[in-house]
């Protein structure tokens, strides 16, 4: 295994940590702000889905009115001289009640089942005894007969949204890997650039000394010595800028990983890469199966169908059925209010028939149909573009191993060429222009190789993000979602 050590440290008090690319990626998954935000977004989606699931379970509530006191002049009906007459009189009363209510949604029909039990007490604040009214049990049903069934469509859409949230979390975490690659190689390239500049400064000083000796012998012109001095000033200026660039890139990586200023580290850049090719058809199929963008398109279509179904339901004849049955009793004694309860029933059917709305309902249906058709066209277009993008990404990735090999060979040849040209320059068989050209090629070679390595890992993790599949281990990416919310 070949390893390039990219290291620079200005801390004298602590031994720097050595971080590989895998270390940086692991730490970014644990500590970076982007990873923490992805986790919190998923938790929000998780609890939203849990709330949806809870809507299918019975809800239980207690409604208590502890004190309701009234003292006022009100109109009352009183029986006088064999007939009822209305008179104003003083009303003094104290009410209290306790109600237990169980509510159960019925997803299949879109209705609601209600079960309740309540107890009330009335005090007239006079010499009359308090009275109690109990309803030990009451069962009610509220059932829309022809209206839009929201539960039916939620049962289709909400699970898709939650699955999309799971996939989006995985996608965002793969995106964190890509960001980690960027910060890692930004720092590695800054270090390598500084190393190159330092080598060039030292080499330039050596060449200046040799050239001055050769000038005394008459084999080197003064303008060549002056050019070497100019190049030396440029290297020194670039080196000072390189120092700042290294500190900047290091601070950015430190911040991304959640390190404080006391944590020092160095990079270990491995040239070892996984060697495999990706089948384009397999990648497209996996992307269509796993990518949250595809789920988003399907959810978009389902939502459009739901909106159309609602518009059609709102435009036609509607009716609501309300029915209830219960047992009730009243007494001046608490215990007696639960003895021999009497049954009561209630049933009603409400009807709403549209007669004239100047085409408003029809217009809403047409708008919903148009939205559905536009959604279909948009999704079809996005699907084609998505497949093409996956195809391009896979083809680009499959070329990266060759590109990296070519960059490595170019770097090796450029180093050899520089060494040969410098030897020729020292014995007078090459001029300064040839030496500087070989030096630039050497500098470009090592930087280009690191950039090729960065490009490889960018494509590698971008394919993982698109397909949510690890082609190296041949496993679909997954996560312990329950663990994320605990």
C-alpha positions as semicolon CSV with decimal commas, in nm:
position;residue;x (nm);y (nm);z (nm)
1;X;0,000;0,000;0,000
2;X;0,141;0,335;-0,101
3;X;0,077;0,625;0,135
4;X;0,158;0,991;0,086
5;X;0,213;1,178;0,414
6;X;0,073;1,529;0,394
7;X;0,156;1,696;0,723
8;X;0,207;2,041;0,863
9;X;0,172;2,146;1,224
10;X;0,240;2,469;1,408
11;X;0,151;2,337;1,753
12;X;0,447;2,255;1,980
13;X;0,239;2,142;2,274
14;X;0,045;1,848;2,128
15;X;0,117;1,552;1,905
16;X;-0,099;1,593;1,592
17;X;-0,352;1,325;1,506
18;X;-0,304;1,140;1,178
19;X;-0,629;1,132;0,979
20;X;-0,695;0,927;0,669
21;X;-0,978;1,003;0,428
22;X;-1,185;0,730;0,596
23;X;-1,121;0,895;0,934
24;X;-1,235;1,233;0,807
25;X;-1,549;1,081;0,655
26;X;-1,630;0,892;0,977
27;X;-1,581;1,201;1,192
28;X;-1,792;1,410;0,953
29;X;-2,076;1,157;0,985
30;X;-2,058;1,188;1,362
31;X;-1,980;1,554;1,428
32;X;-2,040;1,779;1,127
33;X;-2,321;2,033;1,135
34;X;-2,454;1,897;0,804
35;X;-2,488;1,546;0,951
36;X;-2,659;1,676;1,266
37;X;-2,904;1,878;1,056
38;X;-2,983;1,569;0,846
39;X;-3,057;1,373;1,164
40;X;-3,287;1,644;1,300
41;X;-3,473;1,671;0,969
42;X;-3,528;1,297;0,970
43;X;-3,651;1,305;1,330
44;X;-3,906;1,568;1,230
45;X;-4,030;1,344;0,948
46;X;-4,034;1,045;1,182
47;X;-4,258;1,216;1,437
48;X;-4,481;1,347;1,161
49;X;-4,527;0,988;1,044
50;X;-4,587;0,871;1,400
51;X;-4,858;1,138;1,433
52;X;-5,021;1,007;1,116
53;X;-5,012;0,649;1,251
54;X;-5,158;0,769;1,581
55;X;-5,459;0,914;1,397
56;X;-5,571;0,555;1,326
57;X;-5,568;0,468;1,695
58;X;-5,844;0,558;1,943
59;X;-5,791;0,886;2,126
60;X;-5,909;0,926;2,487
61;X;-5,981;1,262;2,647
62;X;-6,137;1,390;2,968
63;X;-6,336;1,713;2,953
64;X;-6,415;1,861;3,296
65;X;-6,611;2,175;3,381
66;X;-6,536;2,217;3,747
67;X;-6,730;2,537;3,822
68;X;-6,990;2,714;3,610
69;X;-7,176;2,957;3,836
70;X;-7,452;3,185;3,706
71;X;-7,644;3,459;3,887
72;X;-7,856;3,678;3,659
73;X;-8,203;3,806;3,570
74;X;-8,330;3,577;3,296
75;X;-8,657;3,496;3,120
76;X;-8,820;3,183;3,260
77;X;-9,137;2,991;3,178
78;X;-9,357;2,941;3,486
79;X;-9,690;2,767;3,527
80;X;-9,958;3,000;3,670
81;X;-10,334;2,967;3,679
82;X;-10,336;2,662;3,457
83;X;-10,107;2,796;3,183
84;X;-9,739;2,863;3,108
85;X;-9,631;3,224;3,105
86;X;-9,291;3,387;3,062
87;X;-9,157;3,607;3,340
88;X;-8,826;3,759;3,429
89;X;-8,675;3,629;3,746
90;X;-8,349;3,572;3,925
91;X;-8,152;3,266;3,826
92;X;-7,886;3,124;4,056
93;X;-7,723;2,801;3,961
94;X;-7,394;2,613;3,983
95;X;-7,303;2,354;3,722
96;X;-7,020;2,104;3,713
97;X;-6,958;1,816;3,475
98;X;-6,710;1,545;3,386
99;X;-6,698;1,377;3,044
100;X;-6,485;1,087;2,921
101;X;-6,466;1,072;2,539
102;X;-6,316;0,804;2,313
103;X;-6,280;0,897;1,947
104;X;-6,194;0,644;1,675
105;X;-6,146;0,736;1,310
106;X;-6,271;0,479;1,056
107;X;-6,022;0,488;0,764
108;X;-6,222;0,255;0,539
109;X;-6,534;0,476;0,536
110;X;-6,391;0,813;0,638
111;X;-6,625;0,838;0,938
112;X;-6,580;0,868;1,314
113;X;-6,700;0,651;1,602
114;X;-6,757;0,827;1,934
115;X;-6,798;0,660;2,274
116;X;-6,855;0,873;2,581
117;X;-6,957;0,865;2,943
118;X;-7,045;1,176;3,142
119;X;-7,174;1,295;3,475
120;X;-7,324;1,635;3,557
121;X;-7,440;1,809;3,875
122;X;-7,675;2,106;3,900
123;X;-7,719;2,321;4,216
124;X;-7,991;2,590;4,210
125;X;-7,839;2,763;4,514
126;X;-8,164;2,751;4,709
127;X;-8,330;2,504;4,939
128;X;-8,384;2,253;4,657
129;X;-8,143;1,956;4,661
130;X;-7,876;1,920;4,395
131;X;-7,960;1,697;4,100
132;X;-7,736;1,460;3,910
133;X;-7,752;1,346;3,550
134;X;-7,548;1,053;3,430
135;X;-7,486;0,904;3,090
136;X;-7,301;0,580;3,164
137;X;-7,255;0,500;2,797
138;X;-7,321;0,677;2,471
139;X;-7,219;0,556;2,125
140;X;-7,227;0,783;1,823
141;X;-7,139;0,766;1,454
142;X;-7,061;1,051;1,218
143;X;-7,039;0,919;0,861
144;X;-7,006;1,122;0,541
145;X;-7,181;0,917;0,273
146;X;-7,041;1,045;-0,057
147;X;-6,770;1,296;0,033
148;X;-6,392;1,280;-0,011
149;X;-6,229;1,015;0,210
150;X;-5,914;1,183;0,335
151;X;-5,802;0,875;0,531
152;X;-5,799;0,661;0,216
153;X;-5,553;0,889;0,039
154;X;-5,342;0,955;0,350
155;X;-5,293;0,578;0,381
156;X;-5,136;0,583;0,033
157;X;-4,938;0,906;0,054
158;X;-4,801;0,922;0,411
159;X;-4,606;0,591;0,400
160;X;-4,451;0,707;0,072
161;X;-4,349;1,036;0,233
162;X;-4,190;0,857;0,528
163;X;-4,002;0,618;0,300
164;X;-3,886;0,922;0,105
165;X;-3,764;1,079;0,432
166;X;-3,561;0,764;0,507
167;X;-3,401;0,775;0,163
168;X;-3,340;1,151;0,187
169;X;-3,153;1,098;0,514
170;X;-2,925;0,843;0,349
171;X;-2,878;1,076;0,052
172;X;-2,784;1,369;0,277
173;X;-2,535;1,155;0,470
174;X;-2,373;1,051;0,143
175;X;-2,365;1,421;0,059
176;X;-2,172;1,475;0,384
177;X;-1,917;1,222;0,258
178;X;-1,873;1,426;-0,060
179;X;-1,823;1,745;0,141
180;X;-1,567;1,562;0,356
181;X;-1,378;1,461;0,040
182;X;-1,372;1,825;-0,071
183;X;-1,236;1,955;0,261
184;X;-0,986;1,670;0,289
185;X;-0,835;1,728;-0,053
186;X;-0,850;2,107;-0,021
187;X;-0,621;2,073;0,280
188;X;-0,407;1,800;0,120
189;X;-0,357;2,008;-0,196
190;X;-0,269;2,318;0,008
191;X;-0,007;2,115;0,196
192;X;0,131;1,962;-0,124
193;X;0,145;2,305;-0,289
194;X;0,338;2,440;0,010
195;X;0,576;2,143;-0,004
196;X;0,636;2,208;-0,375
197;X;0,702;2,577;-0,311
198;X;0,940;2,496;-0,026
199;X;1,132;2,255;-0,251
200;X;1,146;2,515;-0,528
201;X;1,278;2,781;-0,286
202;X;1,556;2,554;-0,159
203;X;1,637;2,434;-0,509
204;X;1,639;2,792;-0,639
205;X;1,887;2,899;-0,370
206;X;2,113;2,610;-0,465
207;X;2,089;2,693;-0,836
208;X;2,168;3,060;-0,765
209;X;2,489;2,960;-0,585
210;X;2,593;2,721;-0,862
211;X;2,509;2,977;-1,134
212;X;2,716;3,248;-0,963
213;X;3,014;3,013;-0,954
214;X;2,961;2,928;-1,320
215;X;2,926;3,298;-1,401
216;X;3,272;3,355;-1,260
217;X;3,391;3,087;-1,498
218;X;3,213;3,261;-1,784
219;X;2,970;2,979;-1,860
220;X;2,651;3,149;-1,733
221;X;2,522;3,492;-1,834
222;X;2,424;3,752;-1,572
223;X;2,067;3,769;-1,701
224;X;2,024;3,400;-1,613
225;X;2,136;3,470;-1,256
226;X;1,896;3,763;-1,236
227;X;1,610;3,543;-1,363
228;X;1,690;3,288;-1,091
229;X;1,676;3,565;-0,831
230;X;1,341;3,687;-0,970
231;X;1,209;3,331;-0,956
232;X;1,331;3,307;-0,597
233;X;1,135;3,617;-0,496
234;X;0,825;3,472;-0,661
235;X;0,867;3,141;-0,480
236;X;0,909;3,321;-0,148
237;X;0,598;3,532;-0,206
238;X;0,397;3,228;-0,313
239;X;0,526;3,036;-0,012
240;X;0,402;3,301;0,228
241;X;0,061;3,294;0,060
242;X;0,073;2,914;0,075
243;X;0,121;2,925;0,451
244;X;-0,197;3,129;0,488
245;X;-0,382;2,898;0,249
246;X;-0,279;2,593;0,454
247;X;-0,401;2,754;0,775
248;X;-0,728;2,854;0,606
249;X;-0,793;2,504;0,466
250;X;-0,697;2,346;0,796
251;X;-0,933;2,574;0,989
252;X;-1,218;2,493;0,749
253;X;-1,162;2,118;0,788
254;X;-1,131;2,154;1,167
255;X;-1,458;2,346;1,182
256;X;-1,633;2,095;0,957
257;X;-1,526;1,807;1,182
258;X;-1,635;1,989;1,497
259;X;-1,282;2,015;1,641
260;X;-1,181;2,302;1,869
261;X;-0,867;2,511;1,815
262;X;-0,662;2,292;2,049
263;X;-0,699;1,984;1,828
264;X;-0,412;1,947;1,583
265;X;-0,396;1,693;1,304
266;X;-0,216;1,584;0,991
267;X;-0,339;1,398;0,684
268;X;-0,248;1,057;0,549
269;X;-0,346;1,045;0,183
270;X;-0,361;0,691;0,052
271;X;-0,328;0,621;-0,321
272;X;-0,517;0,293;-0,283
273;X;-0,864;0,287;-0,440
274;X;-1,133;0,021;-0,485
275;X;-1,105;-0,135;-0,830
276;X;-1,433;-0,226;-0,998
277;X;-1,663;-0,125;-1,281
278;X;-2,032;-0,044;-1,248
279;X;-2,292;-0,185;-1,485
280;X;-2,498;0,107;-1,621
281;X;-2,827;-0,084;-1,636
282;X;-2,784;-0,205;-1,279
283;X;-2,706;0,147;-1,158
284;X;-3,016;0,293;-1,329
285;X;-3,236;0,018;-1,181
286;X;-3,092;0,073;-0,831
287;X;-3,131;0,449;-0,860
288;X;-3,495;0,408;-0,963
289;X;-3,551;0,176;-0,669
290;X;-3,366;0,372;-0,399
291;X;-3,332;0,738;-0,495
292;X;-3,563;0,972;-0,299
293;X;-3,612;1,184;-0,609
294;X;-3,805;0,899;-0,772
295;X;-4,020;0,862;-0,459
296;X;-4,082;1,236;-0,467
297;X;-4,212;1,206;-0,824
298;X;-4,443;0,921;-0,726
299;X;-4,569;1,119;-0,426
300;X;-4,628;1,419;-0,650
301;X;-4,843;1,208;-0,883
302;X;-5,036;1,053;-0,594
303;X;-5,103;1,398;-0,446
304;X;-5,234;1,516;-0,782
305;X;-5,471;1,217;-0,798
306;X;-5,585;1,295;-0,442
307;X;-5,657;1,658;-0,530
308;X;-5,860;1,546;-0,832
309;X;-6,062;1,297;-0,624
310;X;-6,139;1,573;-0,371
311;X;-6,247;1,818;-0,640
312;X;-6,482;1,559;-0,792
313;X;-6,628;1,466;-0,451
314;X;-6,689;1,832;-0,362
315;X;-6,870;1,887;-0,693
316;X;-7,139;1,624;-0,645
317;X;-7,430;1,538;-0,415
318;X;-7,317;1,488;-0,054
319;X;-7,486;1,358;0,259
320;X;-7,384;1,308;0,622
321;X;-7,526;1,048;0,859
322;X;-7,523;1,124;1,231
323;X;-7,652;0,859;1,470
324;X;-7,616;0,799;1,843
325;X;-7,752;0,572;2,115
326;X;-7,703;0,593;2,487
327;X;-7,833;0,539;2,836
328;X;-7,912;0,825;3,075
329;X;-8,072;0,891;3,412
330;X;-8,113;1,175;3,661
331;X;-8,173;1,189;4,037
332;X;-8,114;1,395;4,344
333;X;-7,892;1,115;4,470
334;X;-7,561;1,038;4,306
335;X;-7,602;0,659;4,331
336;X;-7,960;0,670;4,205
337;X;-7,852;0,858;3,891
338;X;-7,693;0,533;3,772
339;X;-7,994;0,310;3,850
340;X;-8,233;0,197;3,577
341;X;-8,093;0,421;3,303
342;X;-8,324;0,507;3,017
343;X;-8,228;0,465;2,656
344;X;-8,219;0,747;2,405
345;X;-8,158;0,751;2,031
346;X;-8,074;1,016;1,777
347;X;-8,039;0,988;1,401
348;X;-8,014;1,249;1,130
349;X;-7,917;1,267;0,765
350;X;-7,802;1,597;0,626
351;X;-7,804;1,652;0,250
352;X;-7,616;1,906;0,040
353;X;-7,723;1,931;-0,323
354;X;-7,540;2,177;-0,552
355;X;-7,790;2,366;-0,769
356;X;-7,621;2,674;-0,909
357;X;-7,259;2,777;-0,860
358;X;-7,186;2,937;-1,201
359;X;-6,944;2,658;-1,295
360;X;-6,718;2,700;-0,990
361;X;-6,715;2,329;-0,897
362;X;-6,667;2,222;-1,257
363;X;-6,380;2,468;-1,287
364;X;-6,211;2,322;-0,979
365;X;-6,239;1,972;-1,127
366;X;-6,089;2,088;-1,457
367;X;-5,807;2,264;-1,273
368;X;-5,733;1,948;-1,073
369;X;-5,734;1,741;-1,393
370;X;-5,498;1,987;-1,557
371;X;-5,266;1,979;-1,255
372;X;-5,267;1,598;-1,266
373;X;-5,183;1,596;-1,639
374;X;-4,904;1,852;-1,593
375;X;-4,766;1,645;-1,304
376;X;-4,758;1,335;-1,525
377;X;-4,575;1,518;-1,805
378;X;-4,330;1,670;-1,559
379;X;-4,258;1,337;-1,392
380;X;-4,205;1,167;-1,730
381;X;-3,957;1,437;-1,831
382;X;-3,778;1,425;-1,495
383;X;-3,755;1,045;-1,517
384;X;-3,585;1,061;-1,857
385;X;-3,343;1,327;-1,738
386;X;-3,273;1,126;-1,423
387;X;-3,187;0,810;-1,618
388;X;-2,958;1,009;-1,849
389;X;-2,782;1,172;-1,553
390;X;-2,722;0,834;-1,387
391;X;-2,585;0,701;-1,717
392;X;-2,337;0,990;-1,743
393;X;-2,227;0,958;-1,380
394;X;-2,160;0,586;-1,417
395;X;-1,966;0,630;-1,742
396;X;-1,758;0,906;-1,585
397;X;-1,684;0,691;-1,279
398;X;-1,583;0,392;-1,488
399;X;-1,317;0,609;-1,655
400;X;-1,169;0,743;-1,332
401;X;-0,941;0,446;-1,257
402;X;-0,775;0,490;-1,597
403;X;-0,753;0,866;-1,549
404;X;-0,591;0,818;-1,209
405;X;-0,340;0,571;-1,353
406;X;-0,251;0,817;-1,630
407;X;-0,208;1,097;-1,377
408;X;0,024;0,875;-1,168
409;X;0,236;0,789;-1,473
410;X;0,248;1,155;-1,578
411;X;0,358;1,257;-1,228
412;X;0,633;0,992;-1,225
413;X;0,760;1,088;-1,572
414;X;0,754;1,459;-1,486
415;X;0,967;1,398;-1,175
416;X;1,216;1,191;-1,374
417;X;1,227;1,452;-1,650
418;X;1,300;1,729;-1,399
419;X;1,583;1,533;-1,236
420;X;1,739;1,465;-1,577
421;X;1,696;1,827;-1,694
422;X;1,844;1,961;-1,369
423;X;2,147;1,735;-1,409
424;X;2,187;1,861;-1,766
425;X;2,154;2,221;-1,648
426;X;2,424;2,168;-1,386
427;X;2,669;2,048;-1,653
428;X;2,564;2,315;-1,902
429;X;2,367;2,095;-2,145
430;X;2,030;2,258;-2,070
431;X;1,932;2,621;-2,031
432;X;1,717;2,788;-1,763
433;X;1,406;2,791;-1,981
434;X;1,423;2,415;-2,022
435;X;1,479;2,371;-1,649
436;X;1,183;2,595;-1,557
437;X;0,961;2,411;-1,804
438;X;1,056;2,076;-1,649
439;X;1,000;2,222;-1,300
440;X;0,649;2,343;-1,390
441;X;0,567;2,002;-1,536
442;X;0,689;1,835;-1,213
443;X;0,483;2,071;-0,997
444;X;0,175;2,025;-1,212
445;X;0,219;1,648;-1,209
446;X;0,188;1,601;-0,834
447;X;-0,098;1,851;-0,806
448;X;-0,281;1,694;-1,101
449;X;-0,243;1,351;-0,943
450;X;-0,401;1,467;-0,616
451;X;-0,680;1,632;-0,814
452;X;-0,737;1,307;-1,003
453;X;-0,755;1,124;-0,669
454;X;-1,007;1,381;-0,545
455;X;-1,213;1,342;-0,864
456;X;-1,220;0,964;-0,825
457;X;-1,359;0,983;-0,471
458;X;-1,607;1,252;-0,574
459;X;-1,753;1,025;-0,843
460;X;-1,736;0,723;-0,611
461;X;-1,947;0,883;-0,341
462;X;-2,171;1,063;-0,588
463;X;-2,270;0,726;-0,739
464;X;-2,340;0,598;-0,387
465;X;-2,556;0,903;-0,318
466;X;-2,752;0,858;-0,641
467;X;-2,813;0,484;-0,606
468;X;-2,792;0,450;-0,225
469;X;-2,595;0,134;-0,295
470;X;-2,240;0,031;-0,203
471;X;-2,103;-0,134;-0,518
472;X;-1,784;-0,236;-0,341
473;X;-1,959;-0,447;-0,075
474;X;-2,265;-0,508;-0,296
475;X;-2,510;-0,390;-0,030
476;X;-2,796;-0,142;-0,027
477;X;-2,726;0,145;0,212
478;X;-2,944;0,146;0,523
479;X;-2,960;0,292;0,873
480;X;-3,094;0,216;1,218
481;X;-3,376;0,468;1,192
482;X;-3,522;0,385;1,533
483;X;-3,181;0,452;1,686
484;X;-3,172;0,799;1,526
485;X;-3,475;0,918;1,722
486;X;-3,373;0,770;2,059
